[in-house]
Each structure stands twice: as C-alpha cells, then as structure tokens.
Amino acid sequence: MNILTYGGREHGRYPYSIYGDRVLKFLTYVIPLALVQYYPLLYLLGRETGAAYMLAPLASLLFLAPCFLFFKFGLRRYKSTGS
C-alpha cells in the first residue's frame, strides 16, 4: 500500500526528465503533472524561454472537464452500504 501513497511523493522529488521521454510524455498528456510542475520550472530556471512553458498550467485546465464528468458519473453510480 505504501507504493501507492508514498511512491508519488518520492517520484515528484526528482525532475521528470530523468525518467525518460516516455514517462515525461505520459506525465504530460495522460496525467498532466508535468504541465503544472516540470514545464513552468524550466521557464523559471531559464532553461526554456517560450511563454508556453510559463502558461503550461493553464493547459492542464483542459483535463479538468473530463475529470469532473467522470466524477459526476461516479456519483450517479454510487450506492451506499447503508451503515
């Protein structure tokens, strides 16, 4: 169980680029953690100069709508145990 709770915290301590290109793409397009953490940090450190890197957290808002719809779907299907 600790791998699910503490694994993400340990994973976030290192820059995503050390995990390879495939993991970086996964954390950019599937789970937008890199949009919020990694790309803005590159801009702040001066490693990338494009304004898109600074505005990357705004792109993560595109993931908010499907997540919200999935959450609402789960609420409609939820059945209490009655206790």
PDB file with SEQRES, HELIX, SHEET and CRYST1 records, atoms N, CA, C and O in Angstrom:
SEQRES   1 A   83  MET ASN ILE LEU THR TYR GLY GLY ARG GLU HIS GLY ARG          
SEQRES   2 A   83  TYR PRO TYR SER ILE TYR GLY ASP ARG VAL LEU LYS PHE          
SEQRES   3 A   83  LEU THR TYR VAL ILE PRO LEU ALA LEU VAL GLN TYR TYR          
SEQRES   4 A   83  PRO LEU LEU TYR LEU LEU GLY ARG GLU THR GLY ALA ALA          
SEQRES   5 A   83  TYR MET LEU ALA PRO LEU ALA SER LEU LEU PHE LEU ALA          
SEQRES   6 A   83  PRO CYS PHE LEU PHE PHE LYS PHE GLY LEU ARG ARG TYR          
SEQRES   7 A   83  LYS SER THR GLY SER                                          
HELIX    1 AA1 ASN A    2  THR A    5  1                                   4    
HELIX    2 AA2 GLY A    7  HIS A   11  1                                   5    
HELIX    3 AA3 TYR A   16  TYR A   19  5                                   4    
HELIX    4 AA4 ASP A   21  TYR A   29  1                                   9    
HELIX    5 AA5 LEU A   33  VAL A   36  1                                   4    
HELIX    6 AA6 TYR A   38  LEU A   44  1                                   7    
HELIX    7 AA7 ALA A   51  MET A   54  1                                   4    
HELIX    8 AA8 ALA A   56  ALA A   59  1                                   4    
HELIX    9 AA9 SER A   60  PHE A   63  5                                   4    
HELIX   10 AB1 LEU A   64  ARG A   77  1                                  14    
CRYST1    1.000    1.000    1.000  90.00  90.00  90.00 P 1           1          
ATOM      1  N   MET A   1       0.818  -1.189   0.000  1.00  0.00           N  
ATOM      2  CA  MET A   1       0.000   0.000   0.000  1.00  0.00           C  
ATOM      3  C   MET A   1       0.865   1.258   0.000  1.00  0.00           C  
ATOM      4  O   MET A   1       0.453   2.287  -0.535  1.00  0.00           O  
ATOM      5  N   ASN A   2       2.053   1.190   0.590  1.00  0.00           N  
ATOM      6  CA  ASN A   2       2.913   2.364   0.634  1.00  0.00           C  
ATOM      7  C   ASN A   2       3.369   2.815  -0.743  1.00  0.00           C  
ATOM      8  O   ASN A   2       3.653   3.995  -0.950  1.00  0.00           O  
ATOM      9  N   ILE A   3       3.442   1.877  -1.692  1.00  0.00           N  
ATOM     10  CA  ILE A   3       3.886   2.278  -3.030  1.00  0.00           C  
ATOM     11  C   ILE A   3       2.869   3.215  -3.669  1.00  0.00           C  
ATOM     12  O   ILE A   3       3.239   4.063  -4.481  1.00  0.00           O  
ATOM     13  N   LEU A   4       1.599   3.075  -3.318  1.00  0.00           N  
ATOM     14  CA  LEU A   4       0.587   3.951  -3.889  1.00  0.00           C  
ATOM     15  C   LEU A   4       0.558   5.309  -3.192  1.00  0.00           C  
ATOM     16  O   LEU A   4       0.271   6.324  -3.828  1.00  0.00           O  
ATOM     17  N   THR A   5       0.844   5.338  -1.923  1.00  0.00           N  
ATOM     18  CA  THR A   5       0.759   6.604  -1.193  1.00  0.00           C  
ATOM     19  C   THR A   5       2.065   7.372  -1.226  1.00  0.00           C  
ATOM     20  O   THR A   5       2.068   8.566  -1.524  1.00  0.00           O  
ATOM     21  N   TYR A   6       3.156   6.725  -0.932  1.00  0.00           N  
ATOM     22  CA  TYR A   6       4.437   7.410  -0.877  1.00  0.00           C  
ATOM     23  C   TYR A   6       5.211   7.366  -2.188  1.00  0.00           C  
ATOM     24  O   TYR A   6       6.163   8.124  -2.369  1.00  0.00           O  
ATOM     25  N   GLY A   7       4.816   6.492  -3.098  1.00  0.00           N  
ATOM     26  CA  GLY A   7       5.507   6.384  -4.375  1.00  0.00           C  
ATOM     27  C   GLY A   7       5.402   7.652  -5.207  1.00  0.00           C  
ATOM     28  O   GLY A   7       6.383   8.075  -5.819  1.00  0.00           O  
ATOM     29  N   GLY A   8       4.223   8.262  -5.236  1.00  0.00           N  
ATOM     30  CA  GLY A   8       4.051   9.505  -5.975  1.00  0.00           C  
ATOM     31  C   GLY A   8       4.837  10.647  -5.374  1.00  0.00           C  
ATOM     32  O   GLY A   8       5.348  11.504  -6.094  1.00  0.00           O  
ATOM     33  N   ARG A   9       4.937  10.662  -4.071  1.00  0.00           N  
ATOM     34  CA  ARG A   9       5.692  11.721  -3.402  1.00  0.00           C  
ATOM     35  C   ARG A   9       7.179  11.577  -3.698  1.00  0.00           C  
ATOM     36  O   ARG A   9       7.857  12.569  -3.966  1.00  0.00           O  
ATOM     37  N   GLU A  10       7.686  10.363  -3.653  1.00  0.00           N  
ATOM     38  CA  GLU A  10       9.090  10.128  -3.966  1.00  0.00           C  
ATOM     39  C   GLU A  10       9.369  10.404  -5.446  1.00  0.00           C  
ATOM     40  O   GLU A  10      10.428  10.924  -5.797  1.00  0.00           O  
ATOM     41  N   HIS A  11       8.427  10.059  -6.295  1.00  0.00           N  
ATOM     42  CA  HIS A  11       8.591  10.282  -7.730  1.00  0.00           C  
ATOM     43  C   HIS A  11       8.667  11.769  -8.034  1.00  0.00           C  
ATOM     44  O   HIS A  11       9.408  12.163  -8.934  1.00  0.00           O  
ATOM     45  N   GLY A  12       7.942  12.594  -7.329  1.00  0.00           N  
ATOM     46  CA  GLY A  12       7.916  14.029  -7.568  1.00  0.00           C  
ATOM     47  C   GLY A  12       9.127  14.777  -7.050  1.00  0.00           C  
ATOM     48  O   GLY A  12       9.265  15.971  -7.314  1.00  0.00           O  
ATOM     49  N   ARG A  13       9.993  14.121  -6.334  1.00  0.00           N  
ATOM     50  CA  ARG A  13      11.185  14.787  -5.798  1.00  0.00           C  
ATOM     51  C   ARG A  13      12.267  15.004  -6.831  1.00  0.00           C  
ATOM     52  O   ARG A  13      13.168  15.819  -6.631  1.00  0.00           O  
ATOM     53  N   TYR A  14      12.186  14.288  -7.924  1.00  0.00           N  
ATOM     54  CA  TYR A  14      13.215  14.363  -8.957  1.00  0.00           C  
ATOM     55  C   TYR A  14      12.610  14.975 -10.220  1.00  0.00           C  
ATOM     56  O   TYR A  14      11.403  14.866 -10.438  1.00  0.00           O  
ATOM     57  N   PRO A  15      13.428  15.614 -11.052  1.00  0.00           N  
ATOM     58  CA  PRO A  15      12.892  16.159 -12.302  1.00  0.00           C  
ATOM     59  C   PRO A  15      12.419  15.027 -13.213  1.00  0.00           C  
ATOM     60  O   PRO A  15      13.030  13.960 -13.280  1.00  0.00           O  
ATOM     61  N   TYR A  16      11.344  15.285 -13.894  1.00  0.00           N  
ATOM     62  CA  TYR A  16      10.733  14.240 -14.716  1.00  0.00           C  
ATOM     63  C   TYR A  16      11.614  13.825 -15.880  1.00  0.00           C  
ATOM     64  O   TYR A  16      11.425  12.737 -16.425  1.00  0.00           O  
ATOM     65  N   SER A  17      12.555  14.638 -16.272  1.00  0.00           N  
ATOM     66  CA  SER A  17      13.400  14.295 -17.420  1.00  0.00           C  
ATOM     67  C   SER A  17      14.320  13.112 -17.127  1.00  0.00           C  
ATOM     68  O   SER A  17      14.773  12.457 -18.066  1.00  0.00           O  
ATOM     69  N   ILE A  18      14.612  12.816 -15.866  1.00  0.00           N  
ATOM     70  CA  ILE A  18      15.500  11.688 -15.575  1.00  0.00           C  
ATOM     71  C   ILE A  18      14.817  10.347 -15.774  1.00  0.00           C  
ATOM     72  O   ILE A  18      15.486   9.318 -15.872  1.00  0.00           O  
ATOM     73  N   TYR A  19      13.484  10.347 -15.836  1.00  0.00           N  
ATOM     74  CA  TYR A  19      12.759   9.091 -16.003  1.00  0.00           C  
ATOM     75  C   TYR A  19      12.626   8.671 -17.457  1.00  0.00           C  
ATOM     76  O   TYR A  19      12.155   7.569 -17.740  1.00  0.00           O  
ATOM     77  N   GLY A  20      13.027   9.520 -18.371  1.00  0.00           N  
ATOM     78  CA  GLY A  20      12.971   9.174 -19.782  1.00  0.00           C  
ATOM     79  C   GLY A  20      11.841   9.882 -20.503  1.00  0.00           C  
ATOM     80  O   GLY A  20      10.942  10.463 -19.894  1.00  0.00           O  
ATOM     81  N   ASP A  21      11.919   9.813 -21.811  1.00  0.00           N  
ATOM     82  CA  ASP A  21      10.970  10.524 -22.656  1.00  0.00           C  
ATOM     83  C   ASP A  21       9.558   9.956 -22.561  1.00  0.00           C  
ATOM     84  O   ASP A  21       8.581  10.705 -22.589  1.00  0.00           O  
ATOM     85  N   ARG A  22       9.450   8.644 -22.449  1.00  0.00           N  
ATOM     86  CA  ARG A  22       8.115   8.026 -22.392  1.00  0.00           C  
ATOM     87  C   ARG A  22       7.370   8.408 -21.123  1.00  0.00           C  
ATOM     88  O   ARG A  22       6.169   8.674 -21.165  1.00  0.00           O  
ATOM     89  N   VAL A  23       8.065   8.437 -20.003  1.00  0.00           N  
ATOM     90  CA  VAL A  23       7.423   8.824 -18.743  1.00  0.00           C  
ATOM     91  C   VAL A  23       7.059  10.301 -18.768  1.00  0.00           C  
ATOM     92  O   VAL A  23       6.003  10.691 -18.269  1.00  0.00           O  
ATOM     93  N   LEU A  24       7.922  11.116 -19.342  1.00  0.00           N  
ATOM     94  CA  LEU A  24       7.639  12.543 -19.442  1.00  0.00           C  
ATOM     95  C   LEU A  24       6.412  12.799 -20.309  1.00  0.00           C  
ATOM     96  O   LEU A  24       5.586  13.648 -19.973  1.00  0.00           O  
ATOM     97  N   LYS A  25       6.283  12.085 -21.408  1.00  0.00           N  
ATOM     98  CA  LYS A  25       5.092  12.225 -22.250  1.00  0.00           C  
ATOM     99  C   LYS A  25       3.846  11.729 -21.526  1.00  0.00           C  
ATOM    100  O   LYS A  25       2.781  12.334 -21.648  1.00  0.00           O  
ATOM    101  N   PHE A  26       3.963  10.651 -20.782  1.00  0.00           N  
ATOM    102  CA  PHE A  26       2.823  10.145 -20.013  1.00  0.00           C  
ATOM    103  C   PHE A  26       2.371  11.167 -18.978  1.00  0.00           C  
ATOM    104  O   PHE A  26       1.175  11.395 -18.795  1.00  0.00           O  
ATOM    105  N   LEU A  27       3.350  11.786 -18.297  1.00  0.00           N  
ATOM    106  CA  LEU A  27       3.015  12.774 -17.270  1.00  0.00           C  
ATOM    107  C   LEU A  27       2.645  14.129 -17.855  1.00  0.00           C  
ATOM    108  O   LEU A  27       2.264  15.040 -17.120  1.00  0.00           O  
ATOM    109  N   THR A  28       2.753  14.267 -19.155  1.00  0.00           N  
ATOM    110  CA  THR A  28       2.312  15.493 -19.812  1.00  0.00           C  
ATOM    111  C   THR A  28       0.925  15.325 -20.407  1.00  0.00           C  
ATOM    112  O   THR A  28       0.073  16.199 -20.241  1.00  0.00           O  
ATOM    113  N   TYR A  29       0.683  14.217 -21.097  1.00  0.00           N  
ATOM    114  CA  TYR A  29      -0.553  14.064 -21.856  1.00  0.00           C  
ATOM    115  C   TYR A  29      -1.612  13.210 -21.175  1.00  0.00           C  
ATOM    116  O   TYR A  29      -2.800  13.420 -21.419  1.00  0.00           O  
ATOM    117  N   VAL A  30      -1.237  12.267 -20.343  1.00  0.00           N  
ATOM    118  CA  VAL A  30      -2.219  11.393 -19.700  1.00  0.00           C  
ATOM    119  C   VAL A  30      -2.567  11.914 -18.310  1.00  0.00           C  
ATOM    120  O   VAL A  30      -3.737  12.136 -17.997  1.00  0.00           O  
ATOM    121  N   ILE A  31      -1.565  12.103 -17.496  1.00  0.00           N  
ATOM    122  CA  ILE A  31      -1.736  12.692 -16.166  1.00  0.00           C  
ATOM    123  C   ILE A  31      -0.940  13.992 -16.186  1.00  0.00           C  
ATOM    124  O   ILE A  31       0.290  13.942 -16.174  1.00  0.00           O  
ATOM    125  N   PRO A  32      -1.581  15.137 -16.215  1.00  0.00           N  
ATOM    126  CA  PRO A  32      -0.870  16.393 -16.503  1.00  0.00           C  
ATOM    127  C   PRO A  32      -0.030  16.946 -15.347  1.00  0.00           C  
ATOM    128  O   PRO A  32      -0.069  18.145 -15.073  1.00  0.00           O  
ATOM    129  N   LEU A  33       0.713  16.095 -14.683  1.00  0.00           N  
ATOM    130  CA  LEU A  33       1.577  16.574 -13.600  1.00  0.00           C  
ATOM    131  C   LEU A  33       2.720  17.436 -14.132  1.00  0.00           C  
ATOM    132  O   LEU A  33       3.090  18.426 -13.501  1.00  0.00           O  
ATOM    133  N   ALA A  34       3.272  17.080 -15.258  1.00  0.00           N  
ATOM    134  CA  ALA A  34       4.396  17.836 -15.810  1.00  0.00           C  
ATOM    135  C   ALA A  34       3.966  19.227 -16.258  1.00  0.00           C  
ATOM    136  O   ALA A  34       4.769  20.160 -16.238  1.00  0.00           O  
ATOM    137  N   LEU A  35       2.713  19.373 -16.660  1.00  0.00           N  
ATOM    138  CA  LEU A  35       2.234  20.688 -17.059  1.00  0.00           C  
ATOM    139  C   LEU A  35       2.208  21.664 -15.893  1.00  0.00           C  
ATOM    140  O   LEU A  35       2.395  22.867 -16.071  1.00  0.00           O  
ATOM    141  N   VAL A  36       1.980  21.142 -14.720  1.00  0.00           N  
ATOM    142  CA  VAL A  36       1.872  22.001 -13.539  1.00  0.00           C  
ATOM    143  C   VAL A  36       3.223  22.181 -12.859  1.00  0.00           C  
ATOM    144  O   VAL A  36       3.487  23.240 -12.290  1.00  0.00           O  
ATOM    145  N   GLN A  37       4.075  21.178 -12.906  1.00  0.00           N  
ATOM    146  CA  GLN A  37       5.339  21.213 -12.176  1.00  0.00           C  
ATOM    147  C   GLN A  37       6.555  21.442 -13.057  1.00  0.00           C  
ATOM    148  O   GLN A  37       7.296  22.405 -12.856  1.00  0.00           O  
ATOM    149  N   TYR A  38       6.765  20.580 -14.017  1.00  0.00           N  
ATOM    150  CA  TYR A  38       8.032  20.496 -14.727  1.00  0.00           C  
ATOM    151  C   TYR A  38       8.246  21.645 -15.711  1.00  0.00           C  
ATOM    152  O   TYR A  38       9.286  22.302 -15.674  1.00  0.00           O  
ATOM    153  N   TYR A  39       7.287  21.892 -16.578  1.00  0.00           N  
ATOM    154  CA  TYR A  39       7.470  22.910 -17.609  1.00  0.00           C  
ATOM    155  C   TYR A  39       7.548  24.331 -17.049  1.00  0.00           C  
ATOM    156  O   TYR A  39       8.388  25.103 -17.510  1.00  0.00           O  
ATOM    157  N   PRO A  40       6.720  24.711 -16.086  1.00  0.00           N  
ATOM    158  CA  PRO A  40       6.918  26.051 -15.500  1.00  0.00           C  
ATOM    159  C   PRO A  40       8.270  26.202 -14.808  1.00  0.00           C  
ATOM    160  O   PRO A  40       8.857  27.285 -14.827  1.00  0.00           O  
ATOM    161  N   LEU A  41       8.769  25.130 -14.200  1.00  0.00           N  
ATOM    162  CA  LEU A  41      10.072  25.197 -13.557  1.00  0.00           C  
ATOM    163  C   LEU A  41      11.182  25.419 -14.576  1.00  0.00           C  
ATOM    164  O   LEU A  41      12.127  26.161 -14.309  1.00  0.00           O  
ATOM    165  N   LEU A  42      11.080  24.784 -15.742  1.00  0.00           N  
ATOM    166  CA  LEU A  42      12.057  25.027 -16.795  1.00  0.00           C  
ATOM    167  C   LEU A  42      12.081  26.500 -17.187  1.00  0.00           C  
ATOM    168  O   LEU A  42      13.147  27.066 -17.426  1.00  0.00           O  
ATOM    169  N   TYR A  43      10.909  27.115 -17.252  1.00  0.00           N  
ATOM    170  CA  TYR A  43      10.835  28.532 -17.594  1.00  0.00           C  
ATOM    171  C   TYR A  43      11.443  29.394 -16.489  1.00  0.00           C  
ATOM    172  O   TYR A  43      12.190  30.332 -16.766  1.00  0.00           O  
ATOM    173  N   LEU A  44      11.120  29.073 -15.239  1.00  0.00           N  
ATOM    174  CA  LEU A  44      11.636  29.868 -14.120  1.00  0.00           C  
ATOM    175  C   LEU A  44      13.148  29.747 -13.970  1.00  0.00           C  
ATOM    176  O   LEU A  44      13.804  30.701 -13.554  1.00  0.00           O  
ATOM    177  N   LEU A  45      13.707  28.590 -14.302  1.00  0.00           N  
ATOM    178  CA  LEU A  45      15.150  28.400 -14.213  1.00  0.00           C  
ATOM    179  C   LEU A  45      15.897  28.940 -15.425  1.00  0.00           C  
ATOM    180  O   LEU A  45      17.128  28.965 -15.436  1.00  0.00           O  
ATOM    181  N   GLY A  46      15.165  29.367 -16.439  1.00  0.00           N  
ATOM    182  CA  GLY A  46      15.792  29.928 -17.626  1.00  0.00           C  
ATOM    183  C   GLY A  46      16.259  28.906 -18.630  1.00  0.00           C  
ATOM    184  O   GLY A  46      17.000  29.255 -19.549  1.00  0.00           O  
ATOM    185  N   ARG A  47      15.859  27.662 -18.494  1.00  0.00           N  
ATOM    186  CA  ARG A  47      16.277  26.624 -19.446  1.00  0.00           C  
ATOM    187  C   ARG A  47      15.436  26.647 -20.714  1.00  0.00           C  
ATOM    188  O   ARG A  47      15.893  26.218 -21.773  1.00  0.00           O  
ATOM    189  N   GLU A  48      14.219  27.143 -20.609  1.00  0.00           N  
ATOM    190  CA  GLU A  48      13.345  27.323 -21.770  1.00  0.00           C  
ATOM    191  C   GLU A  48      12.828  28.756 -21.733  1.00  0.00           C  
ATOM    192  O   GLU A  48      12.561  29.293 -20.657  1.00  0.00           O  
ATOM    193  N   THR A  49      12.686  29.369 -22.887  1.00  0.00           N  
ATOM    194  CA  THR A  49      12.304  30.776 -22.910  1.00  0.00           C  
ATOM    195  C   THR A  49      10.919  31.022 -23.483  1.00  0.00           C  
ATOM    196  O   THR A  49      10.438  32.154 -23.434  1.00  0.00           O  
ATOM    197  N   GLY A  50      10.274  30.025 -24.015  1.00  0.00           N  
ATOM    198  CA  GLY A  50       8.954  30.214 -24.614  1.00  0.00           C  
ATOM    199  C   GLY A  50       7.890  30.504 -23.564  1.00  0.00           C  
ATOM    200  O   GLY A  50       7.921  29.958 -22.461  1.00  0.00           O  
ATOM    201  N   ALA A  51       6.966  31.354 -23.919  1.00  0.00           N  
ATOM    202  CA  ALA A  51       5.883  31.699 -22.993  1.00  0.00           C  
ATOM    203  C   ALA A  51       4.952  30.511 -22.758  1.00  0.00           C  
ATOM    204  O   ALA A  51       4.227  30.476 -21.763  1.00  0.00           O  
ATOM    205  N   ALA A  52       4.969  29.545 -23.664  1.00  0.00           N  
ATOM    206  CA  ALA A  52       4.123  28.361 -23.489  1.00  0.00           C  
ATOM    207  C   ALA A  52       4.520  27.585 -22.237  1.00  0.00           C  
ATOM    208  O   ALA A  52       3.677  26.962 -21.591  1.00  0.00           O  
ATOM    209  N   TYR A  53       5.792  27.625 -21.903  1.00  0.00           N  
ATOM    210  CA  TYR A  53       6.245  26.927 -20.701  1.00  0.00           C  
ATOM    211  C   TYR A  53       5.709  27.606 -19.449  1.00  0.00           C  
ATOM    212  O   TYR A  53       5.398  26.942 -18.460  1.00  0.00           O  
ATOM    213  N   MET A  54       5.604  28.908 -19.492  1.00  0.00           N  
ATOM    214  CA  MET A  54       5.078  29.642 -18.346  1.00  0.00           C  
ATOM    215  C   MET A  54       3.569  29.429 -18.213  1.00  0.00           C  
ATOM    216  O   MET A  54       3.040  29.394 -17.102  1.00  0.00           O  
ATOM    217  N   LEU A  55       2.888  29.289 -19.333  1.00  0.00           N  
ATOM    218  CA  LEU A  55       1.434  29.152 -19.326  1.00  0.00           C  
ATOM    219  C   LEU A  55       0.966  27.697 -19.345  1.00  0.00           C  
ATOM    220  O   LEU A  55      -0.228  27.441 -19.502  1.00  0.00           O  
ATOM    221  N   ALA A  56       1.865  26.760 -19.190  1.00  0.00           N  
ATOM    222  CA  ALA A  56       1.520  25.338 -19.221  1.00  0.00           C  
ATOM    223  C   ALA A  56       0.487  24.943 -18.168  1.00  0.00           C  
ATOM    224  O   ALA A  56      -0.352  24.091 -18.461  1.00  0.00           O  
ATOM    225  N   PRO A  57       0.497  25.514 -16.952  1.00  0.00           N  
ATOM    226  CA  PRO A  57      -0.553  25.130 -16.006  1.00  0.00           C  
ATOM    227  C   PRO A  57      -1.960  25.451 -16.493  1.00  0.00           C  
ATOM    228  O   PRO A  57      -2.915  24.783 -16.097  1.00  0.00           O  
ATOM    229  N   LEU A  58      -2.101  26.456 -17.340  1.00  0.00           N  
ATOM    230  CA  LEU A  58      -3.424  26.755 -17.897  1.00  0.00           C  
ATOM    231  C   LEU A  58      -3.894  25.651 -18.835  1.00  0.00           C  
ATOM    232  O   LEU A  58      -5.093  25.392 -18.940  1.00  0.00           O  
ATOM    233  N   ALA A  59      -2.959  25.003 -19.512  1.00  0.00           N  
ATOM    234  CA  ALA A  59      -3.317  23.895 -20.397  1.00  0.00           C  
ATOM    235  C   ALA A  59      -3.831  22.702 -19.602  1.00  0.00           C  
ATOM    236  O   ALA A  59      -4.612  21.903 -20.118  1.00  0.00           O  
ATOM    237  N   SER A  60      -3.405  22.577 -18.366  1.00  0.00           N  
ATOM    238  CA  SER A  60      -3.893  21.461 -17.550  1.00  0.00           C  
ATOM    239  C   SER A  60      -5.367  21.615 -17.211  1.00  0.00           C  
ATOM    240  O   SER A  60      -6.010  20.649 -16.800  1.00  0.00           O  
ATOM    241  N   LEU A  61      -5.905  22.805 -17.378  1.00  0.00           N  
ATOM    242  CA  LEU A  61      -7.340  23.002 -17.151  1.00  0.00           C  
ATOM    243  C   LEU A  61      -8.182  22.243 -18.172  1.00  0.00           C  
ATOM    244  O   LEU A  61      -9.350  21.948 -17.916  1.00  0.00           O  
ATOM    245  N   LEU A  62      -7.596  21.926 -19.327  1.00  0.00           N  
ATOM    246  CA  LEU A  62      -8.308  21.120 -20.317  1.00  0.00           C  
ATOM    247  C   LEU A  62      -8.620  19.725 -19.789  1.00  0.00           C  
ATOM    248  O   LEU A  62      -9.577  19.092 -20.234  1.00  0.00           O  
ATOM    249  N   PHE A  63      -7.822  19.246 -18.848  1.00  0.00           N  
ATOM    250  CA  PHE A  63      -8.046  17.934 -18.259  1.00  0.00           C  
ATOM    251  C   PHE A  63      -9.109  17.975 -17.164  1.00  0.00           C  
ATOM    252  O   PHE A  63      -9.594  16.933 -16.724  1.00  0.00           O  
ATOM    253  N   LEU A  64      -9.461  19.164 -16.734  1.00  0.00           N  
ATOM    254  CA  LEU A  64     -10.402  19.306 -15.635  1.00  0.00           C  
ATOM    255  C   LEU A  64     -11.816  18.875 -16.029  1.00  0.00           C  
ATOM    256  O   LEU A  64     -12.500  18.225 -15.238  1.00  0.00           O  
ATOM    257  N   ALA A  65     -12.258  19.220 -17.220  1.00  0.00           N  
ATOM    258  CA  ALA A  65     -13.611  18.885 -17.663  1.00  0.00           C  
ATOM    259  C   ALA A  65     -13.848  17.375 -17.722  1.00  0.00           C  
ATOM    260  O   ALA A  65     -14.846  16.915 -17.166  1.00  0.00           O  
ATOM    261  N   PRO A  66     -12.985  16.576 -18.367  1.00  0.00           N  
ATOM    262  CA  PRO A  66     -13.231  15.130 -18.357  1.00  0.00           C  
ATOM    263  C   PRO A  66     -13.171  14.530 -16.950  1.00  0.00           C  
ATOM    264  O   PRO A  66     -13.924  13.609 -16.632  1.00  0.00           O  
ATOM    265  N   CYS A  67     -12.283  15.048 -16.119  1.00  0.00           N  
ATOM    266  CA  CYS A  67     -12.202  14.537 -14.748  1.00  0.00           C  
ATOM    267  C   CYS A  67     -13.481  14.846 -13.982  1.00  0.00           C  
ATOM    268  O   CYS A  67     -13.976  14.008 -13.229  1.00  0.00           O  
ATOM    269  N   PHE A  68     -14.007  16.033 -14.172  1.00  0.00           N  
ATOM    270  CA  PHE A  68     -15.246  16.412 -13.496  1.00  0.00           C  
ATOM    271  C   PHE A  68     -16.413  15.560 -13.977  1.00  0.00           C  
ATOM    272  O   PHE A  68     -17.237  15.131 -13.170  1.00  0.00           O  
ATOM    273  N   LEU A  69     -16.494  15.308 -15.281  1.00  0.00           N  
ATOM    274  CA  LEU A  69     -17.562  14.456 -15.810  1.00  0.00           C  
ATOM    275  C   LEU A  69     -17.448  13.028 -15.286  1.00  0.00           C  
ATOM    276  O   LEU A  69     -18.462  12.400 -14.982  1.00  0.00           O  
ATOM    277  N   PHE A  70     -16.240  12.513 -15.177  1.00  0.00           N  
ATOM    278  CA  PHE A  70     -16.042  11.177 -14.629  1.00  0.00           C  
ATOM    279  C   PHE A  70     -16.438  11.130 -13.154  1.00  0.00           C  
ATOM    280  O   PHE A  70     -17.010  10.143 -12.691  1.00  0.00           O  
ATOM    281  N   PHE A  71     -16.134  12.189 -12.427  1.00  0.00           N  
ATOM    282  CA  PHE A  71     -16.525  12.273 -11.018  1.00  0.00           C  
ATOM    283  C   PHE A  71     -18.041  12.287 -10.883  1.00  0.00           C  
ATOM    284  O   PHE A  71     -18.591  11.593 -10.028  1.00  0.00           O  
ATOM    285  N   LYS A  72     -18.719  13.062 -11.711  1.00  0.00           N  
ATOM    286  CA  LYS A  72     -20.183  13.112 -11.669  1.00  0.00           C  
ATOM    287  C   LYS A  72     -20.782  11.755 -12.041  1.00  0.00           C  
ATOM    288  O   LYS A  72     -21.790  11.342 -11.466  1.00  0.00           O  
ATOM    289  N   PHE A  73     -20.167  11.064 -12.996  1.00  0.00           N  
ATOM    290  CA  PHE A  73     -20.610   9.730 -13.373  1.00  0.00           C  
ATOM    291  C   PHE A  73     -20.496   8.784 -12.176  1.00  0.00           C  
ATOM    292  O   PHE A  73     -21.404   7.997 -11.910  1.00  0.00           O  
ATOM    293  N   GLY A  74     -19.384   8.868 -11.465  1.00  0.00           N  
ATOM    294  CA  GLY A  74     -19.190   8.028 -10.287  1.00  0.00           C  
ATOM    295  C   GLY A  74     -20.189   8.335  -9.185  1.00  0.00           C  
ATOM    296  O   GLY A  74     -20.637   7.422  -8.491  1.00  0.00           O  
ATOM    297  N   LEU A  75     -20.542   9.587  -9.013  1.00  0.00           N  
ATOM    298  CA  LEU A  75     -21.536   9.949  -8.000  1.00  0.00           C  
ATOM    299  C   LEU A  75     -22.909   9.395  -8.347  1.00  0.00           C  
ATOM    300  O   LEU A  75     -23.650   8.973  -7.460  1.00  0.00           O  
ATOM    301  N   ARG A  76     -23.251   9.392  -9.619  1.00  0.00           N  
ATOM    302  CA  ARG A  76     -24.559   8.840 -10.021  1.00  0.00           C  
ATOM    303  C   ARG A  76     -24.622   7.339  -9.811  1.00  0.00           C  
ATOM    304  O   ARG A  76     -25.686   6.802  -9.501  1.00  0.00           O  
ATOM    305  N   ARG A  77     -23.509   6.660  -9.973  1.00  0.00           N  
ATOM    306  CA  ARG A  77     -23.471   5.188  -9.843  1.00  0.00           C  
ATOM    307  C   ARG A  77     -23.208   4.715  -8.426  1.00  0.00           C  
ATOM    308  O   ARG A  77     -23.290   3.516  -8.162  1.00  0.00           O  
ATOM    309  N   TYR A  78     -22.900   5.600  -7.520  1.00  0.00           N  
ATOM    310  CA  TYR A  78     -22.532   5.224  -6.150  1.00  0.00           C  
ATOM    311  C   TYR A  78     -23.744   4.684  -5.411  1.00  0.00           C  
ATOM    312  O   TYR A  78     -24.843   5.230  -5.506  1.00  0.00           O  
ATOM    313  N   LYS A  79     -23.528   3.605  -4.676  1.00  0.00           N  
ATOM    314  CA  LYS A  79     -24.577   3.034  -3.813  1.00  0.00           C  
ATOM    315  C   LYS A  79     -23.958   2.844  -2.436  1.00  0.00           C  
ATOM    316  O   LYS A  79     -22.893   2.241  -2.298  1.00  0.00           O  
ATOM    317  N   SER A  80     -24.615   3.347  -1.453  1.00  0.00           N  
ATOM    318  CA  SER A  80     -24.102   3.261  -0.089  1.00  0.00           C  
ATOM    319  C   SER A  80     -24.289   1.853   0.457  1.00  0.00           C  
ATOM    320  O   SER A  80     -25.144   1.100  -0.009  1.00  0.00           O  
ATOM    321  N   THR A  81     -23.480   1.511   1.446  1.00  0.00           N  
ATOM    322  CA  THR A  81     -23.639   0.213   2.088  1.00  0.00           C  
ATOM    323  C   THR A  81     -24.731   0.244   3.141  1.00  0.00           C  
ATOM    324  O   THR A  81     -25.174  -0.802   3.616  1.00  0.00           O  
ATOM    325  N   GLY A  82     -25.164   1.440   3.504  1.00  0.00           N  
ATOM    326  CA  GLY A  82     -26.277   1.562   4.446  1.00  0.00           C  
ATOM    327  C   GLY A  82     -25.841   1.634   5.888  1.00  0.00           C  
ATOM    328  O   GLY A  82     -26.693   1.681   6.775  1.00  0.00           O  
ATOM    329  N   SER A  83     -24.561   1.644   6.158  1.00  0.00           N  
ATOM    330  CA  SER A  83     -24.136   1.684   7.559  1.00  0.00           C  
ATOM    331  C   SER A  83     -23.821   3.080   8.013  1.00  0.00           C  
ATOM    332  O   SER A  83     -23.449   3.284   9.168  1.00  0.00           O  
TER     333      SER A  83                                                      
END                                                                             
